[in-house]
Amino acid sequence: MDATADAEASCADGSCASAAFQPGPYGTGARDLAGPFTVPTTAGPWTFEQEFTGQDHYVFLVYTPGTFRFGNGTDLSQSLFEGPVDELLSRSPRNVHYFFLWNRNEAGFTEFQTRANDALALLSAEDQAHWRPRVHFVTQQANMIPGWVGNLVRTRIAAMLPNKRYDAYQWAIDRNQRVREIGQLGTLTNGGIAPDLTFLAHEAQYYEHEAQRAARLRAETATVVTLVDNQRVDYWEGPRNWRDAVQYADAMLPDPATMARFDTLEVDFEMHCPSHRDGECGAWDYIADLRICEDPTPSGDAGADAAADASPDTDAASDGSAGDAAEETFRPRRAGCDREVARWITPYWREGRWVTDISQMLPLIAQGGRRTFRWYSKHQFDPREVPYYISLSFRLSNRNRGMRPSEVRTLWSSEGEPFNSTYDARHPAQRFTVPAGVRKVELYSLITGHGAETGQCAEFCNHTHSFAVNGATPTTIRHPDAQSGLGCAARVGEGVVPNQHGTWYFGRGGWCPGQDVRPTVTDITAQLRMGAENELTYTARLNNNPLAAGRNYGSINHATYLIFWR
C-alpha cells in the first residue's frame, strides 16, 4: 500500500475536536454523532447545542435500582448512587459535565441529590464555582424525556444485544460529539461487582488522553504507511474450537533515500468491536504482537541467540489470564517472520487505540520498498464468536534528533519462557564491538511477565531485570505496580483502556490489559569501550531475590535489542 501524507486528515470521522456543533446525521449507537437535546435540570433547562464547546466531555448515569442485581446481592445502581460525588470530581479532569438521571424510584434519586449537594458544599469555594455548573440533576424520568436523550434510552432498553450489559443506563459524549460506551464501574468480587462511582472519572480521563493524542498527531508532519485497514480477524471456528488470530500484510514503504530522512517511527494500532459495542469483542487480556518478515538466514546479530529470529516458533506466548484448560492451537508462521517490533495486550471486552514510538526499529525497514509484516493475537477462550477489526499503520517523521538508529542487533528473544531458577543460565553474557562511526548505543527491551503460578507470578509480581555493561552498576527494569490493586487503573491517562469488563485495574508485571507494551530504552554509551570488545550481562530476580529452586514463576516474554545510532 502506498505511503500517504497525514495532512489530509479531517474532522469528518470525529477524530479531531471542533468548537462548532456538528450537523447530522445523528444516532444513538456507539461512536455515532450525538444530536441536539434539551434536558430539564434542577438548575433549569440545559441545551446541548448551546452549551457545546468542543472542549468538554459529557458523562451520563441513570438511577435505576433493581435493574442489575448480582449473585452476591449487590444492586449496581443503588450502590453507585451511594458513592462519593466529591471523590469522583477530585479524580476527574476539569473539562467534564456529569448528568445524573433517574428511571426508577424518583424519591431515592432525590435523596441522592441531597447527598451530592451536601458533598459539593464541602468543596473549596473555587471548586464549588467550577463544579456546580457541571453537575446536573435531571428532573424528568429518563425514558420519558423527549428528543435525543430519551430516544437513546428507549432504543438501548429495547436493543437485543449478543451480550447485554449496562449500556441503556450509562453513556457519554466525548468532546468530538461522539457517543461513547461506559464500561464496568467497579471491581470484580465473588458473585458480582463492587460498584465504584469514582470509576466514572476513568472515562473522561481516557477521552482527554485521546484528545491530546489526536492534537499531537494533527500537529505533526508524518508519512503514514498503512499495513492493515479495518480488517476483521477471527478467533472462533465453532464451540470450543478456537484459533489464534494471524494477519499477514504487505506494505509499500518509501524508497531508501526517502527513508533515510526519517529519524522517528511510530506504530498506530487500533482494534475495535463490531458496532463499537462493549461485549462484542474478545473477552480476555492476551498478548498481541507485530513482527517483520525478513530473510530467514541468520544476519550476524550479536551473541549466541542471534539466529533466534529465524527459528520456527512452536510454543505459543503465555496469555495474561490464568486457568485456561484448552489446548494451545498451532501458530502458523512463515519462515523469517520472527523479529518482534511491537507488542500489546488486548482489553477485556472493549476496544482501544495506541500510538507507540518504536523509532529504534527503523533500521529493519530502512531499505524501504515492499515489506511483509505479521500481526498475531492469542486465541480467545469464549463460547461465542469474538472477532476484532484491526487497523495498523506506521508513522514516519523527522524530529531533528541529530542522528538516527542505523543498526539493530538481537541480544535475547524468547516467548513464554519458563521463569525459574534456570532462567539466568539460559541468558548467557553477550559480547560485542561497537562499529566505527556510532555515536550512541542503546538497549531496547520489551519484557512482560505472564501466568500466575508460585506467588502469582509472573503476571502479578515484581520481577526485576538487570543489565550490566563491562561490570558497571547495572540498570534494572522493575515492576513495582504488579503489587498494586489499582496499578493499571492509575494509568488510564497513559492510554490504558478504562473500565474493562474484567480485572483490568490490577497492576501487572510489565503490562496492563488494554495498553501497548512500551519499550524500555537505556542509553549505555558512557559505559562502553569504543573500538574494543564489550560484555553485557543480564540477570533476573523476584523482588531482588534469586528465584528459588524447584518453583515455577510463570513465564517471561522477552526481547532485548542493541541499537546503534549514527
RAHURA-V810040 format. One record per pair of residues at least 12 apart in sequence whose C-alpha atoms are under 10 Angstrom apart, sorted by the first residue. I is the first residue (numbers start at 1). J is the second residue. If there is no record, write none. Layout:
i->(I,I)
j->(J,J)
//
This chain:
i->(1,1,1,1,1,1,1,1,1,1,1,2,2,2,2,2,2,2,2,2,2,3,3,3,3,3,3,3,3,3,3,3,3,3,4,4,4,4,4,4,4,4,5,5,5,5,5,5,5,6,6,6,6,6,6,6,6,6,6,7,7,7,7,7,7,7,7,8,9,9,10,11,13,13,13,13,13,14,14,14,14,14,14,14,14,15,15,15,15,15,15,15,16,16,16,16,16,16,16,16,16,16,16,17,17,17,17,17,17,17,17,17,17,17,17,18,18,18,18,18,18,18,19,19,19,19,19,19,19,19,20,20,20,20,20,20,21,21,21,21,21,21,21,21,21,21,21,21,22,22,22,22,22,22,22,22,23,23,24,26,26,26,26,27,27,27,27,27,28,28,28,28,28,28,28,28,28,28,29,29,29,29,29,29,29,29,29,29,30,30,30,30,30,30,30,30,30,30,30,30,30,31,31,31,31,31,31,31,31,31,31,31,32,32,32,32,32,32,32,33,33,33,33,33,33,33,34,34,34,34,34,34,34,34,34,34,34,34,35,35,35,35,35,35,35,35,36,36,36,36,36,36,36,37,37,37,37,37,37,37,37,38,38,38,38,38,38,39,39,39,39,39,39,39,39,39,39,39,39,39,39,40,40,40,40,40,40,41,41,41,41,41,41,41,41,41,42,42,42,42,42,43,43,43,43,43,43,43,44,44,44,44,45,45,46,46,52,52,52,53,53,53,54,54,54,54,55,55,55,55,55,55,55,55,56,56,56,56,56,56,56,56,56,56,56,56,56,57,57,57,57,57,57,57,57,57,57,57,57,57,57,57,57,57,57,58,58,58,58,58,58,58,58,58,58,58,58,58,58,58,58,59,59,59,59,59,59,59,59,59,59,59,59,59,59,59,59,59,59,59,60,60,60,60,60,60,60,60,60,60,60,60,60,60,61,61,61,61,61,61,61,61,61,61,61,61,61,61,61,61,61,62,62,62,62,62,62,62,62,62,62,62,62,62,62,62,62,62,62,63,63,63,63,63,63,63,63,63,63,63,63,63,63,63,63,63,63,63,63,64,64,64,64,64,64,64,64,64,64,64,64,64,64,65,65,65,65,65,65,65,65,65,65,65,66,66,66,67,67,67,68,68,69,69,70,70,70,70,70,70,71,71,71,71,72,72,72,72,72,72,73,73,73,74,74,74,74,74,75,75,75,75,76,76,76,76,76,76,76,76,77,77,77,77,78,78,78,78,79,79,79,79,80,80,80,80,80,80,80,80,80,81,81,81,81,81,81,81,81,81,81,81,82,82,82,82,82,82,82,83,83,83,83,83,83,83,84,84,84,84,84,84,85,85,85,85,85,85,85,85,85,85,86,86,86,86,86,86,86,86,86,86,87,87,87,87,88,88,88,88,88,88,88,89,89,89,89,89,89,89,89,90,90,90,90,91,91,91,91,91,91,91,92,92,92,92,92,92,92,92,93,93,93,93,93,93,93,93,94,94,94,94,94,94,95,95,95,95,95,95,95,96,96,96,96,96,96,96,96,96,96,96,97,97,97,97,97,97,97,97,97,98,98,98,98,98,98,98,98,98,99,99,99,99,99,99,99,100,100,100,100,100,100,100,100,100,101,101,101,101,101,101,101,101,101,101,102,102,102,102,102,102,102,102,103,103,103,103,103,103,103,104,104,104,105,106,106,106,109,109,109,110,110,112,113,113,116,116,117,117,120,120,142,142,143,143,143,143,152,152,152,152,153,153,153,153,153,154,155,156,156,157,161,161,161,161,162,162,162,162,163,163,163,163,163,164,164,164,164,165,165,165,165,165,165,166,166,166,166,166,166,167,167,167,167,167,167,168,169,170,170,170,170,171,171,172,172,172,172,173,173,174,174,174,174,174,174,174,175,175,175,175,175,176,176,180,180,180,180,180,181,181,181,181,181,182,182,182,182,182,182,182,182,182,182,183,183,183,183,183,183,183,183,183,183,183,183,183,183,184,184,184,184,184,184,184,184,184,184,184,185,185,185,185,185,185,185,185,185,185,185,186,186,186,186,186,186,186,186,186,187,187,187,187,187,187,187,187,187,187,187,188,188,188,188,188,189,193,199,199,199,200,200,201,201,201,202,202,202,202,202,202,202,202,202,203,203,203,203,203,204,204,204,205,205,205,205,205,205,206,206,206,206,206,206,206,206,207,207,207,207,208,208,208,209,209,209,209,209,210,210,210,210,210,210,213,213,213,217,217,220,220,220,220,221,221,221,221,221,222,222,222,222,222,222,222,222,222,223,223,223,223,223,223,223,223,223,224,224,224,224,224,224,224,224,224,224,225,225,225,225,225,225,225,225,225,225,225,226,226,226,226,226,226,226,226,226,226,226,227,227,227,227,227,227,227,227,227,227,227,227,227,227,227,227,227,227,228,228,228,228,228,228,228,228,228,228,228,228,228,228,229,229,229,229,229,229,229,230,230,230,230,230,230,230,230,231,231,231,231,231,231,231,232,232,232,232,232,232,232,232,232,232,232,233,233,233,233,233,233,233,233,233,233,233,234,234,234,234,234,234,234,234,234,234,234,234,235,235,235,235,235,235,235,235,235,235,235,235,236,236,236,236,236,236,236,236,236,237,237,238,238,238,238,239,239,239,239,239,240,240,240,240,240,240,241,241,241,241,241,241,241,241,241,242,242,242,242,242,242,242,242,242,242,242,242,242,243,243,243,243,243,243,243,243,243,244,244,244,244,244,244,244,244,244,244,244,245,245,245,245,245,245,245,245,245,245,245,246,246,246,246,246,246,246,246,246,246,246,246,247,247,247,247,247,247,247,248,248,248,248,248,248,248,248,248,248,248,248,249,249,249,249,249,249,249,249,250,250,250,250,250,250,251,251,251,251,251,251,251,251,252,252,252,252,252,253,253,253,253,253,253,253,253,253,254,254,254,254,254,254,254,255,255,255,255,255,256,256,256,256,256,257,257,257,258,258,258,259,259,259,259,259,259,259,259,259,260,260,260,260,260,260,260,260,261,261,261,261,261,262,262,262,262,262,262,262,262,262,262,262,262,262,263,263,263,263,263,263,263,263,263,263,263,263,263,263,263,264,264,264,264,264,264,264,264,264,264,264,264,264,264,264,265,265,265,265,265,265,265,265,265,265,265,265,266,266,266,266,266,266,266,266,266,266,266,266,266,266,266,267,267,267,267,267,267,267,267,267,267,267,267,267,267,268,268,268,268,268,268,268,268,268,268,269,269,269,269,269,269,269,269,269,269,269,269,269,269,270,270,270,270,270,270,270,270,270,270,270,271,271,271,271,271,271,271,271,271,271,271,271,271,272,272,272,272,272,272,272,272,272,272,273,273,273,273,273,273,273,273,273,274,274,274,274,274,276,276,276,276,277,277,277,278,278,278,278,278,278,279,279,279,279,279,279,279,280,280,280,280,280,280,280,280,281,281,281,281,281,281,281,281,281,281,281,281,282,282,282,282,282,282,282,282,282,282,282,282,282,282,282,283,283,283,283,283,283,283,283,283,283,283,283,284,284,284,284,284,284,284,284,284,284,284,284,284,284,284,284,284,284,284,284,284,285,285,285,285,285,285,285,285,285,285,285,285,285,285,285,285,285,285,285,286,286,286,286,286,286,286,286,286,286,286,286,286,286,286,286,286,287,287,287,287,287,287,287,287,287,287,287,287,287,287,287,287,287,287,287,287,288,288,288,288,288,288,288,288,288,288,288,288,288,288,289,289,289,289,289,289,289,289,289,289,289,289,289,290,290,290,290,290,290,290,290,290,290,290,290,290,290,291,291,291,291,291,291,291,291,291,291,291,291,291,291,292,292,292,292,292,292,292,292,292,292,292,292,292,292,292,292,293,293,293,293,293,293,293,293,293,293,293,293,293,293,293,294,294,294,294,294,294,294,294,294,294,294,294,294,295,295,295,295,295,296,296,296,296,296,296,296,296,296,296,297,297,297,297,297,298,298,298,299,299,300,300,301,301,301,301,301,301,301,301,302,302,302,302,302,302,302,302,302,302,302,303,303,303,303,303,303,303,303,303,304,304,304,304,304,304,304,304,305,305,305,305,305,305,305,305,306,306,306,306,306,307,307,308,308,308,308,308,308,308,308,309,309,309,309,309,309,309,309,309,309,310,310,310,310,310,310,311,311,311,311,312,312,312,312,312,312,312,312,313,313,313,313,313,313,313,313,313,313,314,314,314,314,314,314,315,315,315,315,315,315,315,315,316,316,316,316,316,316,316,316,316,317,317,317,317,317,317,317,317,317,317,317,318,318,318,318,318,318,318,318,318,318,318,318,319,319,319,319,319,319,319,319,319,319,319,320,320,320,320,320,320,320,320,320,320,320,320,320,320,321,321,321,321,321,322,322,322,322,322,322,322,323,323,324,324,325,326,328,328,329,329,331,331,331,331,332,333,333,334,337,337,337,337,338,338,338,339,339,339,339,339,339,339,340,340,340,340,340,340,340,340,340,341,341,341,341,341,341,341,341,341,341,342,342,342,342,342,342,342,342,342,342,343,343,343,343,343,343,343,343,343,343,343,343,343,344,344,344,344,344,344,344,344,344,344,345,345,345,345,345,345,345,345,345,345,346,346,346,346,346,346,346,346,347,347,347,347,347,347,347,347,347,347,347,347,348,348,348,348,348,348,348,348,348,348,349,349,349,349,349,349,350,350,350,350,350,350,350,351,351,351,351,351,351,351,352,352,352,352,352,352,352,352,353,353,353,353,353,353,353,353,353,354,354,354,354,354,354,354,354,354,355,355,355,355,355,355,355,355,356,356,356,356,356,356,357,357,357,357,358,358,358,358,359,359,359,359,359,360,360,360,360,360,360,360,360,360,360,360,360,360,360,360,361,361,361,361,361,361,361,362,362,362,362,362,362,363,363,363,363,363,363,363,363,364,364,364,364,366,366,366,375,375,402,402,403,403,403,403,403,404,404,404,404,404,405,405,405,405,405,405,405,405,405,406,406,406,406,406,407,407,407,407,407,407,407,407,407,408,408,408,408,408,408,408,408,409,409,409,409,409,409,409,410,410,410,410,410,410,411,411,411,411,411,411,411,411,411,411,411,411,411,411,412,412,412,412,412,412,412,412,412,412,412,413,413,413,413,413,413,413,413,413,414,414,414,414,414,414,415,415,415,415,415,415,415,416,416,416,416,416,416,416,416,416,417,417,417,417,417,417,417,418,418,418,418,418,418,418,418,418,418,419,419,419,419,419,419,419,419,419,419,419,419,419,419,419,419,419,419,420,420,420,420,420,420,420,420,420,420,420,420,420,420,420,421,421,421,421,421,421,421,421,421,421,422,422,422,422,423,423,423,423,423,423,424,424,424,424,424,424,424,425,425,427,427,427,427,428,428,428,428,429,429,429,429,429,429,429,429,430,430,430,430,430,430,431,431,431,431,431,431,431,432,432,432,432,432,432,433,433,433,433,433,433,433,433,434,434,434,434,434,434,434,434,434,435,435,435,435,435,436,436,436,437,437,437,437,438,438,438,438,438,438,439,439,439,439,439,440,440,440,440,440,440,440,440,440,441,441,441,441,441,441,441,441,441,441,441,441,442,442,442,442,442,442,442,442,442,442,442,443,443,443,443,443,443,443,443,443,443,443,443,443,444,444,444,444,444,444,444,444,444,444,445,445,445,445,445,445,445,445,445,445,445,445,446,446,446,446,446,446,446,446,446,446,446,446,447,447,447,447,447,447,447,447,447,447,447,447,447,447,447,447,448,448,448,448,448,448,448,448,448,448,448,448,448,449,449,449,449,449,449,449,449,449,449,449,449,449,449,449,450,450,450,450,450,450,450,450,450,451,451,451,451,451,452,452,452,452,453,453,453,453,453,454,454,454,454,455,455,455,455,455,456,456,456,457,457,457,457,457,457,457,457,457,458,458,458,458,458,458,458,458,458,458,459,459,459,459,459,459,459,459,459,459,459,459,459,460,460,460,460,460,460,460,460,460,460,460,460,460,460,461,461,461,461,461,461,461,461,461,461,461,461,461,461,462,462,462,462,462,462,462,462,462,462,462,462,462,462,462,463,463,463,463,463,463,463,463,463,463,463,463,463,463,463,463,464,464,464,464,464,464,464,464,464,464,464,464,464,464,465,465,465,465,465,465,465,465,465,466,466,466,466,466,466,466,467,467,467,467,467,467,467,468,468,468,468,468,468,468,469,469,469,469,469,469,469,469,469,469,469,470,470,470,470,470,470,470,470,471,471,471,471,471,472,472,472,473,474,474,474,474,475,475,475,475,476,476,476,476,476,477,477,477,477,478,478,478,478,478,478,479,479,479,479,479,479,479,480,480,480,480,480,481,481,481,481,481,481,481,482,482,482,482,482,482,482,483,483,483,483,484,484,484,484,485,485,485,485,485,485,486,486,486,486,486,486,487,487,487,487,487,487,488,488,488,488,488,488,488,488,488,488,488,489,489,489,489,489,489,489,490,490,490,491,491,491,491,492,492,492,492,494,494,495,495,495,495,496,496,496,496,496,496,497,497,497,497,498,498,500,500,509,510,519,519,520,521,521,521,521,522,522,523,524,525)
j->(225,226,227,228,249,250,251,252,253,370,371,224,225,226,227,251,252,253,254,369,370,223,224,225,226,227,251,252,253,254,393,394,395,396,222,223,224,225,226,253,254,395,221,222,223,224,225,395,396,217,218,219,220,221,222,223,224,225,395,217,218,219,220,221,222,223,224,218,217,218,218,176,31,32,33,176,178,31,32,33,174,175,176,177,178,176,178,210,211,214,215,218,54,175,176,210,211,212,213,214,215,217,218,53,54,55,56,174,175,176,177,211,212,214,215,52,53,54,55,175,176,177,52,53,54,55,56,175,176,177,49,52,53,54,176,177,34,35,36,48,49,50,51,52,53,54,176,177,34,35,36,49,52,54,176,177,35,36,36,148,177,178,179,148,151,152,178,179,148,149,151,152,153,155,156,178,179,180,152,155,156,178,179,180,181,275,276,277,167,171,172,173,178,179,180,181,182,275,276,277,278,173,174,176,177,178,179,180,181,275,276,277,173,177,178,179,180,275,276,173,174,176,177,178,179,180,48,148,149,152,172,173,174,176,177,178,179,180,48,49,147,148,149,177,178,179,48,49,50,52,147,148,149,49,50,145,146,147,148,149,150,50,145,146,147,148,149,99,101,136,137,138,139,140,142,145,146,147,148,149,150,136,137,138,139,140,145,99,100,101,135,136,137,138,139,140,113,136,137,138,139,132,133,135,136,137,138,139,136,137,138,139,138,139,136,138,175,176,177,175,176,177,174,175,176,177,95,96,174,175,176,177,208,211,93,94,95,96,97,173,174,175,176,177,204,207,208,93,94,95,96,97,98,172,173,174,175,176,177,178,203,204,205,207,208,95,96,97,98,99,134,171,172,173,174,175,177,179,180,203,204,96,97,98,99,100,135,170,171,172,173,174,179,180,181,182,200,201,203,204,97,98,99,100,101,136,149,169,170,171,172,173,182,200,77,80,81,98,99,100,101,102,167,168,169,170,171,172,182,197,200,77,80,81,99,100,101,102,103,104,109,138,141,142,153,168,169,170,171,76,77,78,79,80,81,100,101,102,103,104,105,106,108,109,112,141,142,169,170,76,77,78,81,101,102,103,104,105,106,108,109,142,169,77,78,79,80,81,102,103,104,105,108,109,78,104,105,104,166,169,165,166,192,193,189,190,191,192,193,194,190,191,192,193,189,190,191,192,193,194,191,192,193,191,192,193,194,195,192,193,194,195,166,185,186,192,193,194,195,196,166,169,195,197,108,109,112,195,194,195,196,197,185,186,194,195,196,197,198,199,200,100,108,109,111,112,113,115,116,195,196,197,111,112,115,116,195,196,197,112,115,116,195,196,197,198,115,116,119,196,197,198,112,115,116,117,118,119,120,135,197,198,116,117,118,119,120,121,122,123,131,198,119,197,198,201,196,197,198,199,200,201,202,120,123,127,131,135,198,200,201,123,127,198,201,198,199,200,201,202,204,205,198,199,200,201,202,203,204,205,201,202,203,204,205,206,207,208,127,130,131,134,204,205,130,131,134,175,204,205,208,131,134,135,173,174,175,201,204,205,207,208,131,132,133,134,135,136,172,173,204,131,133,134,135,136,137,172,200,201,134,135,136,137,138,170,172,112,113,135,136,137,138,139,142,170,136,137,138,139,140,141,142,143,169,170,137,138,139,140,141,142,143,169,140,141,142,143,144,153,169,141,142,143,141,139,140,141,137,138,139,137,139,137,136,137,135,137,132,135,132,135,154,169,155,157,168,169,167,168,169,171,167,168,169,170,171,168,168,168,169,169,277,278,279,280,277,279,280,384,277,278,279,280,281,277,278,279,280,183,184,277,278,279,501,181,182,183,184,185,278,180,181,182,183,277,278,181,182,182,183,185,200,183,203,200,203,204,207,204,207,203,204,206,207,208,210,211,204,207,208,210,211,207,211,203,207,276,277,278,203,276,277,278,350,199,200,202,203,277,278,350,498,499,500,199,200,202,203,278,279,349,350,497,498,499,500,501,502,196,199,200,278,498,499,500,501,502,503,504,197,198,199,200,201,202,203,498,499,500,501,198,199,200,499,500,501,502,503,505,199,485,486,499,500,501,502,503,504,505,506,501,502,503,504,505,503,502,489,498,499,498,499,492,498,499,489,490,491,492,493,496,497,498,499,492,493,497,498,499,492,493,498,491,492,493,494,495,498,491,492,493,494,495,496,497,498,492,493,495,498,492,493,495,492,493,494,495,496,352,353,354,493,494,495,354,355,495,355,395,395,397,398,399,395,396,397,398,399,262,264,265,266,394,395,396,397,398,253,254,262,265,394,395,396,397,398,253,265,266,267,268,393,394,395,396,397,251,252,253,254,267,268,392,393,394,395,396,249,250,251,252,253,268,391,392,393,394,395,248,249,250,251,252,253,267,268,269,371,372,373,374,375,391,392,393,394,247,248,249,250,251,269,270,373,375,389,390,391,392,393,249,270,389,390,391,392,393,270,271,272,388,389,390,391,392,247,271,388,389,390,391,392,245,247,271,272,273,274,387,388,389,390,391,245,246,247,271,376,377,386,387,388,389,390,246,247,281,282,377,379,380,385,386,387,388,389,282,377,378,379,380,381,382,384,385,386,387,388,379,380,381,382,383,384,385,386,387,384,385,382,383,384,385,381,382,383,384,385,326,380,381,382,383,384,326,327,329,379,380,381,382,383,384,326,327,328,329,378,379,380,381,382,383,384,385,386,328,329,330,331,377,378,379,380,381,316,328,329,330,331,332,376,377,378,379,380,288,331,332,375,376,377,378,379,380,387,388,288,289,290,331,332,333,374,375,376,377,378,379,290,373,374,375,376,377,390,290,291,292,293,333,334,337,372,373,374,375,376,292,293,371,372,373,374,375,392,293,370,371,372,373,374,368,369,370,371,372,373,393,394,368,369,370,371,372,365,366,367,368,369,370,371,394,396,365,366,367,368,369,370,396,366,367,368,369,370,365,366,367,368,369,366,367,368,366,367,368,362,363,365,366,367,368,369,396,397,362,363,366,367,368,398,404,406,396,397,398,400,404,359,362,366,395,396,397,398,399,400,401,403,404,405,359,360,362,363,396,397,398,399,400,401,402,403,404,405,406,357,358,359,360,361,362,395,396,397,398,399,400,401,404,405,356,357,358,359,360,361,362,394,395,396,397,398,342,354,355,356,357,358,359,360,361,362,393,394,395,396,397,290,341,342,354,355,356,357,358,359,392,393,394,395,396,353,354,355,356,357,391,392,393,394,395,290,342,344,352,353,354,355,356,390,391,392,393,394,516,351,352,353,354,355,388,389,390,391,392,393,346,347,350,351,352,353,354,387,388,389,390,391,392,349,350,351,352,353,387,388,389,390,391,349,350,351,352,386,387,388,389,390,351,386,387,388,389,350,351,388,389,349,350,351,348,349,350,351,500,501,348,349,350,351,386,500,501,349,350,351,384,385,386,387,388,347,348,349,350,351,380,384,385,386,387,388,389,346,347,348,349,350,351,379,380,381,382,384,385,386,387,388,346,347,348,349,350,380,381,382,386,500,501,502,319,320,321,345,346,347,348,349,350,378,379,380,381,382,500,501,502,503,504,513,514,319,320,321,344,345,346,347,348,349,378,380,500,502,503,504,512,513,514,515,317,318,319,320,321,344,345,346,347,348,377,378,379,380,450,513,514,317,318,319,320,343,344,345,346,347,376,377,378,379,448,450,511,513,516,517,557,317,319,342,343,344,345,346,375,376,377,378,379,516,517,340,341,342,343,344,345,374,375,376,377,378,516,517,337,338,339,340,341,342,343,344,373,374,375,376,377,392,309,336,337,338,339,340,341,342,343,372,373,374,375,376,309,336,337,338,339,340,341,342,361,364,365,371,372,373,374,375,309,310,333,334,335,336,337,338,339,340,364,371,372,373,374,309,310,334,335,336,337,338,339,364,365,371,372,373,309,310,335,336,337,308,309,310,311,312,334,335,336,337,338,309,310,311,335,336,310,311,336,409,410,409,410,407,408,409,410,411,432,561,562,408,409,410,411,412,430,431,432,433,561,562,409,410,411,412,428,429,430,431,432,410,411,412,427,428,429,430,431,410,411,412,413,414,427,428,430,409,410,411,412,413,410,413,336,338,339,410,411,412,413,414,335,336,337,338,339,340,410,412,413,414,334,335,336,337,338,339,335,336,337,338,331,332,333,334,335,336,337,338,330,331,332,333,334,335,337,338,414,415,329,330,331,332,333,415,328,329,330,331,414,415,416,417,328,329,330,331,377,378,379,415,416,331,377,378,414,415,416,417,450,555,556,557,378,415,416,417,418,449,450,451,554,555,556,557,345,377,378,379,380,416,449,450,451,459,555,345,346,448,449,450,451,452,458,459,460,508,511,512,513,450,451,452,459,503,450,451,452,453,456,459,554,451,452,380,381,381,381,378,379,378,379,376,377,378,379,376,374,376,374,372,373,374,375,373,374,413,361,364,373,374,410,413,559,361,373,374,375,413,446,558,559,560,358,359,360,361,362,364,373,446,519,559,356,357,358,361,375,446,516,517,518,519,356,375,376,377,446,447,448,511,515,516,517,518,519,356,377,511,512,513,514,515,516,517,518,377,378,496,511,512,513,514,515,516,517,377,378,497,512,513,514,515,516,496,497,498,499,500,501,502,504,512,513,514,515,497,498,499,500,501,502,503,504,513,514,386,499,500,501,502,514,388,497,498,499,500,501,514,388,389,390,497,498,500,514,390,495,496,497,498,514,515,516,390,391,392,495,496,497,514,515,516,392,494,495,496,497,514,515,516,517,392,393,394,395,495,515,516,518,394,395,516,517,518,519,394,395,518,519,394,444,518,519,395,396,397,404,405,404,405,406,407,408,442,443,444,519,521,561,562,563,564,565,405,406,407,408,444,561,563,396,404,405,406,407,408,404,405,406,407,408,563,564,565,405,406,407,408,405,406,407,390,392,565,566,438,439,440,565,566,439,440,564,565,566,438,439,440,441,442,563,564,565,566,438,563,564,565,566,435,438,441,561,562,563,564,565,566,442,443,444,561,562,563,564,565,432,443,560,561,562,563,564,444,559,560,561,562,563,427,428,429,430,431,432,443,444,445,536,559,560,561,562,426,427,428,430,445,538,558,559,560,561,562,427,445,446,447,557,558,559,560,561,447,556,557,558,559,560,447,448,555,556,557,558,559,448,449,450,451,554,555,556,557,558,449,450,554,555,556,557,558,449,450,451,458,552,553,554,555,556,557,449,450,451,453,457,458,463,540,541,542,547,551,552,553,554,555,556,557,454,540,541,542,546,547,548,549,550,551,552,553,554,555,556,540,541,546,547,548,549,550,551,552,553,547,548,549,550,539,540,541,547,555,556,537,538,539,540,541,546,547,538,539,537,538,539,540,536,537,538,539,467,468,469,535,536,537,538,539,469,534,535,536,537,538,469,470,533,534,535,536,537,532,533,534,535,536,562,528,529,530,531,532,533,534,535,525,528,529,530,531,532,533,534,564,530,531,532,564,566,530,531,566,530,564,565,566,525,530,563,564,565,566,525,530,564,565,566,523,524,525,526,528,563,564,565,566,522,523,524,525,526,527,528,562,563,564,565,566,520,521,522,523,524,525,561,562,563,564,565,467,519,520,521,522,523,524,525,560,561,562,563,564,519,520,521,522,523,559,560,561,562,563,477,517,518,519,520,521,522,558,559,560,561,562,510,511,517,518,519,520,521,557,558,559,560,561,463,464,465,477,509,510,511,517,518,519,520,556,557,558,559,560,463,479,508,509,510,511,512,517,555,556,557,558,559,461,462,463,479,482,508,509,510,511,553,554,555,556,557,558,508,509,510,511,553,554,555,556,557,552,553,554,555,556,552,553,554,555,551,552,553,554,555,551,552,553,554,542,551,552,553,554,482,553,554,482,508,509,542,552,553,554,555,556,482,508,509,510,542,552,553,554,555,556,482,483,506,507,508,509,510,511,512,553,554,555,556,479,480,481,482,483,484,485,506,507,508,509,510,553,554,479,480,481,482,483,484,507,508,509,510,542,543,553,554,477,478,479,480,481,482,483,507,508,509,510,541,542,543,544,477,478,479,480,482,509,510,540,541,542,543,544,545,547,553,556,476,477,478,479,480,509,510,539,540,541,542,543,544,545,477,478,479,538,539,540,541,542,544,478,537,538,539,540,541,544,522,524,536,537,538,539,540,524,527,535,536,537,538,539,524,525,526,527,528,529,534,535,536,537,538,527,528,529,533,534,535,536,537,527,534,535,536,537,527,528,536,527,536,537,538,539,522,523,524,538,522,538,539,540,544,510,520,522,540,509,510,541,542,543,544,507,508,509,510,511,542,543,507,508,509,510,543,506,507,508,509,510,511,512,506,507,508,509,510,511,512,506,507,508,509,505,506,507,508,503,504,505,506,507,508,503,504,505,506,507,508,504,505,506,507,508,512,503,504,505,506,507,508,511,512,513,514,515,503,504,505,506,507,512,513,505,506,507,505,507,512,515,505,512,514,515,515,516,512,514,515,516,511,512,513,514,515,516,512,513,514,515,513,514,513,514,556,556,559,560,560,560,561,562,563,562,563,563,562,564)
//
